[in-house]
């Protein structure tokens, strides 16, 4: 595996964006880029705590993913961009 093989963040996306993290507009805030397509900021989530925090805030995120050898781009890490499903709390809805 290549890129981010030591980072394993478990989450499920309710929406996966086709946009690429490295092509989103950088902002003044480190780890935040702006998507002009949907006019939202996208936050880099490098831990499960980041995913939970940004998800609770309703933010779009970018999460690092590992790529099989031979598919990784040597100059850019790979990220999945989108919105995360709310965390399952074990309670049934009425």
Secondary structure, 3 states (H helix, E strand, C coil): CECCCCCCCCCCEEEEECCCHHHCEECCCCCEEEECCCCEEEEEECCHHHHHHHHHCCCEEEEECCECCCCCCCCCCCEEEEEECCCCCCCCCC
